[in-house]
Amino acid sequence: MRDFMSYGPQGQTIKFGGRGPVAITGKNGAGKSSATSRGLCWCLYGKCPPERHGTRTKAIAGKAVIRNRPAPAAKEAKVWVRLVDPDTGDWWSICRSRNRTKGDRITMERKTSTGGQQFVPADQSDIDRLVGADYGVFVRTVVRGQNDVYNFAEATDARKREIIEAVSGAVVLDEPFVNAKARAKQAQAQATHYQAMADEATRRGAGIDLGAIEAKRAGWAAEHASKVIGAEGEVAQYVAMVATEKANDEAGRSAQEARNLALSKKPTLDIKPYTDAVANADSAFRAASKEGAAMDAKWDQVAHLEPGHDCPTCGQVIAPTAPIAAQRAALEAPHAAAVDVASKAVTALNHARDVKRDAQAWLVAEVAKWQAGYDAMPVAGKSRVPLVEASLATAQRRLDDLRTATNPHDGVLAHARKQRQESMREAAIMGEAARQAGWSHDVARAWMDALGPKGARAHLGDSVLTAIEAGANTWLALLSGGTMSVEFKPTREGSATEDIQTIITVNTGDGPQAQPMLNFSGGEKCRINFAVDLGVASVFVKGGGLKLSLLVLDEETFSGMDDDGKRSVALALSEAGVADVVIVDHDPRLASALGRTVNVSKDENGYSVVKEVAA
């Protein structure tokens, strides 16, 4: 052991193996149990033997096995156990280590008689096979730890049943029983689930109203037929409108042609000749007016110089033969001619203007008369045929869509019928599944009854209890000098579980007498309990579960026994074939009762050390 519990970094070794009974002595807290029951059990199984702590049971494991004191605390605990085959000399060395941050680590080394030595892969199942027992069997047989929880004679009925099932092997029925129970629960849940699904499917199927859907389908069909008739009427109306508009377009084209013809006959008049005549007459008038003005100017100079009148310049009377008179006479004819020409030019200009005005008035009158007739002619409007044809196309598409439309309730009805059929099918399938699950539940219940406390388990328990009783009486006769015997009476009537009574019979001078455990002394109780527990262990041995060559009895196993009682028990066990009986007790007087003694104490550093005491 190294840094395990109270042991320090320097390895401590203790040897058993065919050396007869040995006493492990030392003061309380020295580390006796750690060197024996705890160390052995932890190395092989990863946890120490179970111990009572008040009303609870606890098995030390995990990092709790690593030494904390004295400081500094250890980082890792290690324990080695070497198992030797006495027949071949082969040995297996098992090492279990544990640090504070990781789990247990197992290594296994094997050495054969031929000299071969090798490390082999190992896990807990390999150790169980090598030892021949799992943890539960080991702590009920080989190791009886402090505050042992497996005291059969005075155990509760529940604890007795637990031990009986472990001894009988009925524990192998636990998994099938649990499986059957789980299967029954699962089957019951499945039956309930499937039945609920069947009921739900039936409800869904019943909730599908095909009549209502068919009524909607018929209503849609009637409404659709009415829409088709209306659309057909609309198309016919637009067809007639297209024909009407085309006729209107034809009439419009004729009217337009008449208007075009009338437009070509609109009255016109070439005003240019009239304008030219006015212009020419105006030019002539202007020329005559200019010439007349010149002549007037000249005439005005001499018009008042008539013969016989005074000259306005000199005041003399103008003579008929005077030059000025001759000059006046010479201008008189040209002046009269110029006046005449000017007068005619005015007349001609006015005439030309009147003629032009009359021509223009005539044209206006004629155009007005024509315009009145033109305006009275019908006007061809914009063709409405494209618009009406577009409306016709729209109405035709609408009619085509209506004629090709399918009743949407057809699909709904088909889907509803399918859903109803599927619901009925699902209800049938789920109903059958519920019946199958119910049958599976009945089968699982039957297996539960067969594997339960009143089935095969009860028969195995009875046979094991008989065997325990026989083995216990063999040991009790040896330990009591033939004065005591024990009987276990199971009772099941009127109770779901059995009660197991422990009856102790004492042979006195007055004959056998049954007495309760309370009547016995502490030492006698220890012998009775120990004998019964050895009877339990013997059933394991006879059943092939374990070859009992080592028995570790820790502390309170011998509570209340005197030295002779302890010696007699150890010798009896040794004579019965148990090669190594290890008795752990803090009483140093135990060393005198046995042939071999190992003392456990604390060194100056506070570490536990083991030392074999010379005989």
C-alpha positions in Angstrom: 0.0 0.0 0.0 1.2 3.5 -0.8 -0.6 6.7 0.2 -3.7 4.7 0.8 -5.9 6.0 3.7 -3.4 6.5 6.6 -0.4 4.8 4.8 2.5 7.0 3.6 4.6 7.1 0.5 6.8 4.2 1.7 5.2 1.0 0.7 3.9 -1.3 3.4 3.4 -5.0 2.7 1.4 -7.7 4.6 1.5 -11.4 3.7 -1.1 -14.1 4.0 -1.2 -17.4 2.2 -1.4 -20.7 4.0 0.2 -19.4 7.2 -2.7 -20.1 9.5 -4.7 -17.7 11.7 -3.1 -14.3 12.2 -4.0 -11.5 14.6 -3.9 -8.0 13.3 -3.5 -5.8 16.4 -3.0 -2.2 17.1 -4.6 0.9 18.6 -7.8 2.4 17.4 -7.0 4.5 14.2 -3.6 2.8 13.7 -4.7 1.6 10.2 -5.6 -2.1 10.8 -8.7 -2.2 8.7 -6.9 -0.2 5.9 -4.2 -2.8 5.8 -6.7 -5.7 5.6 -10.4 -5.5 4.7 -10.3 -2.0 3.2 -7.1 -2.2 1.2 -7.8 -5.7 -0.1 -11.4 -4.9 -1.1 -10.5 -1.5 -2.7 -7.7 -2.9 -4.7 -9.9 -5.7 -6.1 -13.2 -3.9 -6.5 -12.6 -0.1 -6.3 -14.5 0.4 -3.0 -14.1 -0.7 0.6 -16.5 -3.0 2.4 -19.8 -1.4 3.3 -20.1 -0.1 6.9 -22.9 1.3 8.9 -22.9 5.0 9.6 -25.9 5.7 11.7 -28.9 4.7 9.7 -27.0 4.7 6.5 -24.7 2.3 4.8 -21.5 3.6 3.2 -18.6 2.1 1.2 -15.5 4.3 1.0 -14.4 4.8 -2.6 -13.1 7.4 -5.1 -10.6 10.0 -4.0 -11.7 9.5 -0.4 -9.1 6.7 -0.2 -6.2 9.1 -0.9 -4.2 10.0 2.2 -4.9 13.5 3.5 -2.9 13.5 6.7 -0.2 14.1 7.7 0.5 17.1 5.4 1.3 17.4 2.6 -1.7 15.4 1.3 -0.9 12.7 -1.2 -1.7 13.1 -4.9 -2.3 9.4 -5.6 -3.1 6.2 -3.8 -1.9 2.8 -4.9 -2.6 -0.7 -3.6 -1.1 -4.0 -5.0 -2.6 -7.4 -4.4 -0.8 -10.6 -5.5 -2.8 -13.7 -5.9 -0.9 -17.1 -6.0 -2.2 -20.3 -7.4 -1.0 -22.9 -4.9 -1.2 -25.7 -7.4 0.8 -24.2 -10.3 2.7 -21.4 -8.6 1.4 -18.9 -11.2 0.6 -15.5 -9.8 -1.3 -12.4 -10.8 -0.4 -9.0 -9.5 -3.3 -6.5 -9.5 -2.6 -2.8 -9.0 -5.3 -0.2 -8.6 -4.4 3.5 -8.4 -6.4 6.7 -8.0 -5.4 10.3 -8.2 -7.5 13.4 -7.2 -8.6 14.3 -10.7 -9.1 11.1 -12.6 -10.8 7.8 -12.1 -9.4 4.5 -11.0 -6.6 2.9 -13.1 -6.2 -0.9 -13.1 -3.1 -2.8 -14.3 -2.6 -6.6 -14.1 0.7 -8.5 -14.3 0.9 -12.3 -14.7 3.8 -14.7 -14.2 3.6 -18.4 -15.1 5.6 -21.3 -13.7 7.5 -21.4 -17.0 9.0 -18.0 -16.2 7.0 -15.9 -18.5 5.9 -12.6 -17.1 3.7 -10.0 -18.8 1.3 -7.2 -18.3 -2.2 -8.0 -19.5 -5.1 -5.7 -20.3 -7.6 -5.7 -17.4 -10.9 -4.3 -16.3 -13.2 -5.1 -13.4 -14.8 -8.1 -15.1 -11.3 -9.7 -15.5 -10.7 -9.3 -11.7 -14.1 -10.7 -10.9 -13.3 -13.8 -13.0 -9.9 -14.2 -11.5 -11.1 -14.0 -7.9 -14.2 -16.0 -8.6 -16.6 -13.5 -7.0 -17.9 -10.1 -7.6 -18.0 -7.3 -4.9 -21.3 -8.4 -3.4 -20.2 -12.0 -2.9 -16.7 -11.0 -1.7 -17.9 -8.7 1.1 -20.4 -11.3 2.3 -17.8 -14.1 2.5 -14.1 -13.3 2.4 -14.2 -9.9 4.1 -16.3 -9.0 7.1 -15.5 -5.4 7.7 -16.1 -3.0 10.6 -19.7 -2.3 11.4 -20.5 -5.3 9.1 -23.9 -4.8 7.5 -24.3 -8.5 6.6 -25.3 -9.9 10.0 -27.9 -12.5 9.0 -29.2 -13.8 12.3 -30.3 -10.4 13.6 -30.8 -8.7 10.2 -34.2 -7.3 9.2 -36.4 -9.4 7.0 -35.5 -7.1 4.0 -31.8 -7.6 4.7 -32.2 -11.3 5.0 -34.0 -11.5 1.7 -31.3 -9.5 0.1 -28.6 -11.9 1.5 -30.7 -14.9 0.5 -31.1 -13.7 -3.0 -27.4 -12.9 -3.3 -26.5 -16.4 -2.0 -29.1 -18.3 -4.0 -28.2 -16.6 -7.2 -31.7 -15.3 -7.4 -30.1 -12.0 -8.1 -29.7 -13.3 -11.7 -33.5 -13.1 -11.8 -33.4 -9.4 -11.0 -32.6 -8.3 -14.5 -35.2 -10.6 -16.1 -37.7 -9.6 -13.5 -36.9 -5.9 -14.0 -37.1 -6.5 -17.8 -40.4 -8.2 -17.4 -41.7 -5.4 -15.2 -40.4 -2.8 -17.6 -41.9 -4.8 -20.5 -45.3 -5.0 -18.7 -45.2 -1.3 -18.0 -44.1 -0.6 -21.5 -46.8 -2.9 -22.9 -49.4 -1.3 -20.7 -48.3 2.2 -21.8 -48.3 1.0 -25.4 -51.8 -0.5 -25.1 -53.1 2.7 -23.5 -51.3 4.7 -26.2 -52.5 2.6 -29.1 -56.1 2.6 -27.7 -56.0 6.3 -27.4 -54.7 6.5 -31.0 -57.5 4.2 -32.1 -60.1 6.3 -30.3 -58.6 9.4 -31.8 -58.7 7.9 -35.3 -62.3 6.8 -34.8 -63.1 10.4 -33.6 -61.4 11.9 -36.6 -63.3 9.6 -39.0 -66.6 10.3 -37.3 -65.9 14.0 -37.5 -65.6 14.0 -41.3 -69.1 15.1 -42.6 -69.3 13.8 -46.1 -72.9 14.9 -46.4 -72.0 18.6 -45.8 -69.2 18.4 -48.3 -71.5 16.8 -50.9 -74.1 19.5 -50.3 -71.4 22.1 -50.9 -70.4 20.3 -54.0 -73.9 20.3 -55.4 -74.4 24.0 -54.5 -71.2 24.9 -56.3 -72.3 22.9 -59.4 -75.7 24.7 -59.5 -74.1 28.1 -59.0 -71.5 27.3 -61.6 -74.1 26.3 -64.2 -75.9 29.6 -63.6 -72.6 31.4 -64.1 -72.0 29.6 -67.4 -75.5 30.6 -68.7 -74.8 34.2 -67.7 -71.4 34.1 -69.4 -72.9 32.6 -72.6 -75.5 35.4 -72.6 -72.8 38.0 -72.2 -70.8 36.5 -75.1 -73.9 36.6 -77.3 -74.5 40.2 -76.4 -71.0 41.1 -77.3 -71.2 39.3 -80.6 -74.3 41.3 -81.5 -72.5 44.5 -80.4 -69.6 43.7 -82.6 -71.9 43.2 -85.6 -73.7 46.5 -84.8 -70.4 48.4 -84.5 -69.2 47.0 -87.8 -72.4 48.2 -89.5 -71.9 51.5 -87.9 -68.4 51.6 -89.2 -69.7 50.9 -92.7 -72.3 53.7 -92.5 -69.6 55.9 -91.2 -67.3 55.2 -94.1 -70.2 56.2 -96.6 -70.9 59.4 -94.7 -67.2 60.2 -94.7 -67.0 59.7 -98.4 -70.0 62.1 -98.9 -68.3 64.7 -96.7 -65.1 64.3 -98.6 -67.0 64.9 -101.8 -68.8 67.9 -100.4 -65.5 69.1 -99.1 -64.1 69.0 -102.6 -67.0 71.1 -103.8 -66.5 73.9 -101.3 -67.1 77.3 -103.0 -63.9 79.1 -104.0 -63.1 82.5 -105.8 -59.9 83.7 -107.2 -59.7 87.2 -105.6 -56.4 88.0 -107.2 -57.8 89.6 -110.4 -60.0 91.7 -108.2 -57.1 92.6 -106.0 -54.9 93.3 -109.1 -57.7 95.6 -110.5 -57.9 97.5 -107.3 -54.2 97.8 -107.2 -54.0 99.0 -110.8 -56.9 101.4 -110.2 -55.1 102.7 -107.1 -51.9 103.1 -109.0 -53.7 105.0 -111.7 -55.5 107.1 -109.1 -52.2 107.9 -107.3 -50.6 108.9 -110.6 -53.6 111.1 -111.7 -53.8 112.5 -108.2 -50.1 113.4 -108.3 -50.4 114.9 -111.8 -53.6 116.7 -110.7 -51.9 118.1 -107.6 -49.0 119.4 -109.8 -51.4 121.0 -112.1 -53.4 122.4 -109.2 -50.3 123.9 -107.8 -49.5 125.6 -111.1 -53.1 126.6 -111.6 -53.3 128.0 -108.1 -50.5 130.4 -109.1 -52.4 131.9 -112.0 -56.0 131.2 -111.3 -56.6 134.6 -109.7 -54.8 136.4 -112.5 -57.8 136.8 -114.8 -57.7 139.8 -117.2 -59.4 142.9 -115.8 -58.5 142.0 -112.2 -55.8 143.5 -110.1 -52.4 141.8 -109.8 -52.0 140.7 -106.3 -48.3 141.3 -106.6 -48.1 144.7 -108.2 -51.7 145.8 -107.9 -52.0 146.7 -111.6 -55.0 145.6 -113.7 -54.2 142.6 -115.8 -54.6 143.2 -119.4 -55.9 140.5 -121.7 -52.7 140.7 -123.6 -50.5 140.6 -120.6 -48.1 137.6 -120.5 -49.5 136.4 -117.3 -52.9 136.3 -118.9 -51.5 134.2 -121.8 -49.8 131.9 -119.3 -53.1 131.5 -117.4 -54.9 130.7 -120.6 -52.3 128.1 -121.5 -52.8 126.3 -118.2 -56.5 126.3 -118.2 -57.1 123.4 -120.6 -54.4 121.1 -119.2 -55.6 121.8 -115.7 -59.2 120.9 -116.7 -57.9 117.7 -118.3 -55.9 116.8 -115.3 -58.9 117.3 -113.1 -61.0 115.2 -115.3 -58.4 112.4 -115.4 -58.2 112.5 -111.6 -62.0 112.3 -111.3 -62.1 109.3 -113.6 -59.3 107.6 -111.7 -61.2 108.0 -108.4 -64.3 106.6 -110.0 -62.4 103.7 -111.4 -60.7 102.9 -108.0 -64.0 103.0 -106.2 -65.6 100.8 -108.8 -62.7 98.3 -108.6 -63.1 98.2 -104.8 -66.8 97.8 -105.0 -66.4 94.9 -107.4 -63.9 93.2 -105.1 -66.1 93.7 -102.1 -69.1 92.3 -103.9 -67.0 89.3 -105.0 -65.8 88.7 -101.5 -69.4 89.0 -100.1 -70.6 86.5 -102.6 -67.8 84.1 -101.7 -68.6 84.5 -98.0 -72.3 83.9 -98.7 -71.6 80.8 -100.8 -69.2 79.3 -98.3 -71.7 79.9 -95.5 -74.4 78.2 -97.5 -71.9 75.3 -98.2 -70.8 75.1 -94.6 -74.4 74.8 -93.4 -74.9 71.9 -95.7 -71.6 70.3 -94.8 -72.3 70.6 -91.2 -75.6 69.0 -91.6 -74.0 65.9 -93.2 -73.5 62.9 -90.7 -70.0 62.6 -89.2 -68.2 59.2 -89.0 -67.0 58.7 -85.4 -64.0 56.6 -84.0 -64.6 52.9 -84.5 -65.7 51.0 -81.4 -65.1 47.6 -82.9 -61.7 47.0 -81.3 -63.0 47.9 -77.9 -66.1 45.8 -78.3 -64.1 42.9 -79.7 -61.7 43.1 -76.7 -64.7 42.9 -74.4 -66.0 39.9 -76.4 -62.6 38.2 -76.1 -62.6 38.8 -72.3 -66.2 37.4 -72.0 -65.2 34.4 -74.2 -62.2 33.6 -72.0 -64.4 33.9 -68.9 -66.9 31.5 -70.5 -64.1 29.1 -71.5 -62.7 29.2 -67.9 -66.1 28.5 -66.5 -66.6 25.6 -69.0 -63.2 24.1 -68.1 -63.4 24.7 -64.4 -63.7 21.7 -62.1 -65.7 21.5 -58.9 -63.2 22.2 -56.1 -65.4 20.2 -53.7 -64.6 17.1 -55.9 -61.1 17.1 -54.5 -62.3 17.9 -51.0 -64.8 15.1 -51.1 -62.3 12.7 -52.5 -59.7 13.7 -49.8 -62.4 13.5 -47.1 -63.4 10.0 -48.2 -59.7 9.0 -48.2 -59.2 10.5 -44.8 -62.2 8.7 -43.4 -61.0 5.4 -44.9 -57.5 6.1 -43.5 -58.9 7.0 -40.1 -61.0 3.8 -40.1 -57.9 1.8 -41.2 -55.7 3.5 -38.5 -58.4 2.8 -35.9 -58.4 -0.8 -36.9 -54.6 -1.1 -36.9 -54.2 0.8 -33.6 -57.0 -1.3 -32.1 -55.2 -4.5 -33.1 -51.9 -3.0 -31.8 -53.6 -2.2 -28.5 -54.9 -5.8 -28.3 -51.4 -7.1 -29.1 -49.9 -4.8 -26.5 -52.4 -6.0 -24.0 -51.5 -9.6 -24.8 -47.8 -8.7 -24.3 -48.7 -7.1 -21.0 -50.4 -10.3 -19.9 -47.3 -12.3 -20.9 -45.0 -9.9 -19.1 -47.2 -10.1 -16.0 -47.0 -13.9 -16.2 -43.2 -13.6 -16.3 -43.3 -11.2 -13.4 -45.3 -13.7 -11.3 -42.9 -16.5 -12.3 -39.8 -14.4 -11.5 -41.2 -12.5 -8.6 -41.0 -13.1 -4.8 -43.7 -15.8 -4.9 -42.4 -17.6 -8.0 -39.0 -19.1 -8.8 -37.4 -16.7 -6.4 -39.3 -18.1 -3.5 -38.3 -21.7 -4.3 -34.7 -20.7 -4.6 -34.9 -18.8 -1.4 -36.4 -21.8 0.5 -33.7 -24.2 -0.7 -30.9 -21.6 0.1 -32.4 -20.9 3.5 -32.4 -24.6 4.3 -28.7 -24.8 3.2 -27.8 -21.7 5.3 -29.5 -23.3 8.3 -27.6 -26.6 7.8 -24.3 -24.8 7.4 -25.0 -22.5 10.3 -25.8 -25.4 12.6 -22.6 -27.2 11.6 -20.6 -24.1 12.7 -22.8 -23.4 15.7 -22.3 -26.9 17.0 -18.6 -26.5 16.7 -18.6 -23.0 18.3 -21.1 -23.9 21.1 -19.9 -27.3 21.9 -23.1 -28.8 20.5 -25.4 -27.0 22.9 -27.1 -24.7 20.3 -28.9 -24.9 17.0 -30.7 -22.4 14.8 -33.8 -22.6 12.7 -35.2 -20.1 10.2 -39.0 -20.1 9.7 -40.3 -18.2 6.7 -43.9 -17.1 6.7 -45.7 -15.7 3.6 -49.3 -16.0 4.3 -51.3 -12.7 4.6 -48.3 -10.7 3.4 -46.9 -9.6 0.1 -43.4 -10.3 1.4 -42.1 -13.0 3.7 -41.1 -12.8 7.3 -38.1 -14.9 8.4 -38.0 -15.7 12.1 -34.7 -16.7 13.7 -35.2 -19.4 16.4 -32.3 -20.5 18.6 -32.7 -23.8 20.5 -30.5 -24.4 23.5 -30.0 -28.0 24.8 -30.1 -27.9 28.6 -30.6 -30.5 31.2 -34.3 -30.0 30.9 -34.2 -30.7 27.1 -34.2 -28.4 24.1 -35.6 -24.9 24.7 -36.2 -22.1 22.1 -35.0 -18.7 23.3 -34.9 -15.3 21.7 -31.6 -13.6 20.8 -32.1 -11.0 23.6 -31.6 -13.8 26.2 -28.0 -14.4 25.1 -24.9 -12.7 26.3 -22.7 -10.6 24.0 -20.2 -13.4 23.4 -23.0 -15.9 22.8 -24.6 -13.6 20.3 -21.3 -13.2 18.5 -20.9 -17.0 18.2 -24.5 -17.4 16.9 -24.1 -14.5 14.4 -20.7 -15.7 13.3 -21.9 -19.3 12.9 -24.9 -18.2 10.9 -22.8 -15.9 8.7 -20.3 -18.7 8.1 -23.3 -20.8 7.1 -24.1 -18.1 4.5 -20.5 -18.2 3.3 -20.5 -22.0 3.1 -23.5 -21.9 0.7 -21.5 -19.6 -1.5 -18.6 -22.2 -1.4 -20.8 -25.2 -2.1 -22.5 -23.3 -4.9 -19.1 -22.9 -6.6 -19.2 -19.1 -6.2 -15.9 -18.9 -4.2 -13.2 -21.2 -2.8 -13.0 -19.9 0.8 -9.3 -20.0 1.5 -9.1 -16.5 3.1 -11.4 -15.0 5.8 -10.8 -11.5 7.1 -12.8 -10.7 10.2 -12.5 -7.1 11.2 -13.1 -5.6 14.7 -16.6 -6.1 15.9 -16.9 -9.6 14.6 -15.6 -10.7 18.0 -17.2 -8.0 20.1 -18.1 -9.4 23.4 -16.0 -12.6 23.1 -13.3 -13.4 25.6 -9.8 -14.6 24.6 -10.7 -18.2 24.7 -13.8 -17.6 22.5 -11.7 -15.8 20.0 -9.1 -18.5 20.0 -11.7 -21.2 19.7 -13.3 -19.5 16.7 -10.0 -19.0 14.9 -8.8 -22.5 15.5 -12.2 -23.9 14.5 -12.1 -22.0 11.3 -8.6 -23.2 10.6 -9.5 -26.8 11.3 -12.5 -26.4 9.0 -10.2 -25.8 6.0 -10.0 -22.1 5.8 -6.2 -21.7 5.2 -5.9 -18.0 6.3 -8.1 -16.6 9.1 -7.2 -12.9 9.6 -8.7 -11.5 12.8 -8.5 -7.7 13.2 -8.8 -6.5 16.7 -7.5 -3.6 18.8 -7.1 -5.9 21.8 -3.4 -6.8 22.1 -4.3 -9.9 24.1 -5.5 -11.5 20.8 -1.9 -12.1 20.0 -1.7 -14.7 22.7 -4.7 -16.5 21.3 -3.2 -17.1 17.9 0.1 -18.3 16.6 0.9 -15.3 14.4 0.6 -11.6 15.1 1.0 -8.5 12.9 1.1 -5.1 14.7 -0.1 -1.9 13.0 1.1 1.4 14.5 1.9 5.0 13.5 5.5 6.1 13.0 7.0 9.4 14.0 5.7 11.0 10.8 2.1 9.9 11.5 2.1 7.2 8.7 0.7 3.7 9.4 3.3 0.9 9.3 2.9 -2.9 9.7 5.3 -5.2 11.5 5.0 -8.9 12.1 5.7 -9.8 15.7 8.0 -12.7 16.4 6.2 -15.6 18.1 
